[in-house]
Amino acid sequence: MGAVNIHQSFWLLPFNDENYTALSLVASNITDNSGDVLLIQTIAMEEKYEKAVVARFNKARKIEYEEILDKCEDFFAEINKEIERNNFTFAEAEENEEELEKLLSWFKKVQLRDLFESPLQEITAKKLEECRKCFEDFNSKTFENEKNEPPPDIQIANDSLA
């Protein structure tokens, strides 16, 4: 949902239908368990306060985008390690594809919470595109390697059951 904590038990969340529906369910659960809830829609009294609120949301997204960027660097390091080892196998390509898909999925989730478009959103999107290109290059080398490498000799055991 992308909420940010303001004070103990006080959270801000951008208003939209999806967030309101989710919060209504949480509020019902709290009330059903004898808790107190206030759902309040607010308006910043001055532009500087609105900017302060947006800055809090962007700071929270910045932390998430930075984590993704760190994992992108790990992704590049893994690909480079496999290139150095000349490990162009389908199993390795599959593993790298799964890691790329995790990064892309994570980015989409953060992006959905990023209603104020943190400055790192575009930087992260570009870095993920670099990851995708790196993977495609690795994958091409893998297919080329597999095409040029003769399959290993297969020996079938001919043990008869007596």
C-alpha contacts under 8 A as a table, 3 or more apart, distances in Angstrom:
res1	aa1	res2	aa2	distance
1	M	13	L	7.43
1	M	19	N	6.41
1	M	113	R	5.88
2	G	13	L	6.65
2	G	57	F	7.68
2	G	113	R	4.68
2	G	114	D	7.22
3	A	11	W	6.25
3	A	12	L	5.48
3	A	13	L	4.56
3	A	14	P	7.50
3	A	57	F	7.57
4	V	11	W	5.55
4	V	12	L	5.39
4	V	13	L	6.70
4	V	56	R	6.88
4	V	57	F	6.25
4	V	60	A	7.08
5	N	8	Q	7.39
5	N	9	S	7.58
5	N	10	F	6.06
5	N	11	W	4.47
5	N	12	L	6.47
6	I	10	F	5.57
6	I	11	W	5.51
6	I	12	L	6.90
7	H	10	F	5.04
7	H	11	W	7.15
13	L	19	N	7.47
14	P	19	N	7.45
14	P	115	L	7.60
15	F	19	N	6.38
15	F	20	Y	6.73
15	F	41	Q	7.56
16	N	19	N	5.46
16	N	20	Y	6.14
17	D	20	Y	5.08
17	D	21	T	6.09
18	E	21	T	5.26
18	E	22	A	6.29
19	N	22	A	5.12
19	N	23	L	6.00
20	Y	23	L	5.09
20	Y	24	S	5.99
21	T	24	S	5.16
21	T	25	L	6.50
22	A	25	L	5.32
22	A	26	V	6.47
23	L	26	V	4.98
23	L	27	A	5.95
23	L	39	L	7.94
24	S	27	A	4.99
24	S	28	S	6.10
25	L	28	S	5.12
25	L	29	N	6.27
26	V	29	N	5.11
26	V	30	I	6.25
27	A	30	I	5.13
27	A	31	T	6.09
27	A	37	V	6.00
27	A	38	L	7.98
27	A	39	L	7.87
28	S	31	T	5.10
28	S	32	D	5.92
29	N	32	D	5.07
29	N	33	N	6.34
30	I	33	N	5.17
30	I	34	S	6.56
30	I	35	G	4.99
30	I	36	D	6.79
30	I	37	V	6.99
31	T	34	S	5.11
31	T	35	G	4.88
31	T	36	D	6.05
31	T	37	V	6.87
32	D	35	G	7.26
44	A	47	E	6.92
44	A	49	Y	5.76
44	A	50	E	5.27
45	M	49	Y	6.91
45	M	50	E	7.82
46	E	49	Y	5.49
46	E	50	E	6.61
47	E	50	E	5.01
47	E	51	K	6.13
48	K	51	K	5.05
48	K	52	A	6.18
49	Y	52	A	4.92
49	Y	53	V	6.30
50	E	53	V	5.13
50	E	54	V	6.27
51	K	54	V	5.05
51	K	55	A	6.02
52	A	55	A	5.01
52	A	56	R	6.42
53	V	56	R	5.19
53	V	57	F	6.58
54	V	57	F	5.15
54	V	58	N	6.12
54	V	116	F	6.64
55	A	58	N	5.00
55	A	59	K	5.97
56	R	59	K	5.09
56	R	60	A	6.38
57	F	60	A	5.21
57	F	61	R	6.36
57	F	114	D	7.70
57	F	116	F	7.34
58	N	61	R	5.03
58	N	62	K	5.87
58	N	114	D	7.43
58	N	116	F	6.82
58	N	117	E	7.38
58	N	118	S	5.01
58	N	119	P	7.88
59	K	62	K	4.92
59	K	63	I	6.44
59	K	118	S	7.92
60	A	63	I	5.43
60	A	64	E	6.73
61	R	64	E	5.03
61	R	65	Y	6.07
61	R	110	V	7.00
61	R	113	R	7.73
61	R	114	D	6.38
61	R	118	S	6.53
62	K	65	Y	5.07
62	K	66	E	5.97
62	K	118	S	6.68
62	K	119	P	7.91
62	K	120	L	6.21
63	I	66	E	5.16
63	I	67	E	6.40
64	E	67	E	5.19
64	E	68	I	6.50
64	E	110	V	6.98
65	Y	68	I	5.05
65	Y	69	L	6.16
65	Y	107	F	7.61
65	Y	110	V	7.54
65	Y	120	L	6.35
65	Y	121	Q	6.87
65	Y	124	T	6.43
66	E	69	L	4.95
66	E	70	D	6.15
66	E	120	L	7.86
67	E	70	D	5.06
67	E	71	K	6.29
68	I	71	K	5.03
68	I	72	C	6.17
68	I	103	L	6.79
68	I	106	W	7.68
68	I	107	F	7.19
68	I	124	T	7.35
69	L	72	C	4.94
69	L	73	E	6.51
69	L	124	T	6.25
69	L	127	K	7.11
70	D	73	E	5.21
70	D	74	D	6.52
71	K	74	D	4.86
71	K	75	F	6.14
71	K	103	L	7.62
72	C	75	F	4.87
72	C	76	F	6.30
72	C	103	L	7.61
72	C	127	K	7.14
72	C	128	L	6.98
72	C	131	C	6.71
73	E	76	F	5.10
73	E	77	A	6.19
74	D	77	A	5.02
74	D	78	E	6.17
75	F	78	E	5.16
75	F	79	I	6.30
75	F	96	N	7.83
75	F	99	E	7.47
75	F	100	L	7.72
75	F	131	C	7.27
76	F	79	I	5.17
76	F	80	N	6.08
76	F	131	C	6.99
76	F	134	C	7.47
77	A	80	N	5.08
77	A	81	K	6.05
78	E	81	K	5.07
78	E	82	E	6.32
79	I	82	E	5.18
79	I	83	I	6.19
79	I	96	N	7.58
79	I	134	C	7.74
79	I	135	F	7.62
79	I	138	F	7.35
80	N	83	I	4.97
80	N	84	E	6.12
81	K	84	E	5.15
81	K	85	R	6.24
82	E	85	R	4.97
82	E	86	N	5.94
82	E	87	N	5.07
82	E	88	F	7.19
83	I	86	N	4.80
83	I	87	N	6.14
83	I	88	F	7.22
83	I	138	F	7.82
84	E	87	N	7.69
87	N	92	E	7.30
88	F	92	E	6.78
88	F	93	A	7.27
88	F	138	F	7.46
88	F	139	N	7.90
88	F	141	K	6.63
88	F	142	T	4.48
88	F	145	N	6.49
88	F	146	E	7.81
89	T	92	E	5.26
89	T	93	A	6.26
89	T	142	T	5.72
89	T	145	N	7.87
89	T	146	E	7.26
90	F	93	A	4.92
90	F	94	E	6.00
90	F	142	T	6.63
90	F	143	F	7.89
91	A	94	E	5.11
91	A	95	E	6.25
92	E	95	E	5.04
92	E	96	N	6.18
93	A	96	N	5.12
93	A	97	E	6.07
93	A	135	F	7.90
93	A	138	F	7.28
93	A	139	N	5.93
93	A	142	T	7.14
94	E	97	E	5.02
94	E	98	E	6.26
95	E	98	E	5.19
95	E	99	E	6.43
96	N	99	E	5.07
96	N	100	L	6.18
96	N	135	F	7.07
97	E	100	L	5.04
97	E	101	E	6.12
97	E	135	F	7.12
98	E	101	E	5.07
98	E	102	K	6.24
99	E	102	K	5.09
99	E	103	L	6.37
100	L	103	L	5.13
100	L	104	L	6.22
100	L	131	C	7.16
100	L	132	R	7.07
100	L	135	F	7.84
101	E	104	L	5.06
101	E	105	S	5.99
102	K	105	S	5.13
102	K	106	W	6.05
103	L	106	W	5.13
103	L	107	F	6.13
103	L	128	L	7.67
104	L	107	F	5.07
104	L	108	K	6.30
104	L	128	L	7.16
105	S	108	K	5.16
105	S	109	K	6.44
106	W	109	K	5.20
106	W	110	V	6.37
107	F	110	V	5.14
107	F	111	Q	5.94
107	F	125	A	7.96
108	K	111	Q	4.93
108	K	112	L	6.23
109	K	112	L	5.26
109	K	113	R	6.74
110	V	113	R	5.19
110	V	114	D	6.16
111	Q	114	D	4.86
111	Q	115	L	7.67
111	Q	117	E	8.00
111	Q	121	Q	7.24
112	L	115	L	6.91
114	D	117	E	5.33
114	D	118	S	6.53
117	E	121	Q	6.47
118	S	121	Q	5.52
119	P	122	E	6.53
119	P	123	I	7.40
120	L	123	I	5.03
120	L	124	T	5.90
121	Q	124	T	5.22
121	Q	125	A	6.15
122	E	125	A	5.01
122	E	126	K	6.24
123	I	126	K	5.21
123	I	127	K	6.25
124	T	127	K	5.01
124	T	128	L	6.12
125	A	128	L	5.14
125	A	129	E	6.27
126	K	129	E	4.98
126	K	130	E	6.38
127	K	130	E	4.96
127	K	131	C	6.33
128	L	131	C	4.80
128	L	132	R	6.17
129	E	132	R	4.95
129	E	133	K	6.19
130	E	133	K	5.05
130	E	134	C	6.04
131	C	134	C	5.01
131	C	135	F	6.10
132	R	135	F	5.10
132	R	136	E	6.13
133	K	136	E	5.00
133	K	137	D	6.18
134	C	137	D	5.19
134	C	138	F	6.24
135	F	138	F	5.00
135	F	139	N	5.92
136	E	139	N	4.94
136	E	140	S	6.07
137	D	140	S	5.12
137	D	141	K	6.30
138	F	141	K	5.13
138	F	142	T	6.16
139	N	142	T	4.91
139	N	143	F	6.28
140	S	143	F	5.20
140	S	144	E	6.11
141	K	144	E	4.97
141	K	145	N	5.92
142	T	145	N	5.01
142	T	146	E	6.07
143	F	146	E	5.11
143	F	147	K	5.99
144	E	147	K	5.10
144	E	148	N	6.23
145	N	148	N	5.23
145	N	149	E	5.94
146	E	149	E	5.17
146	E	150	P	7.62
147	K	150	P	7.51
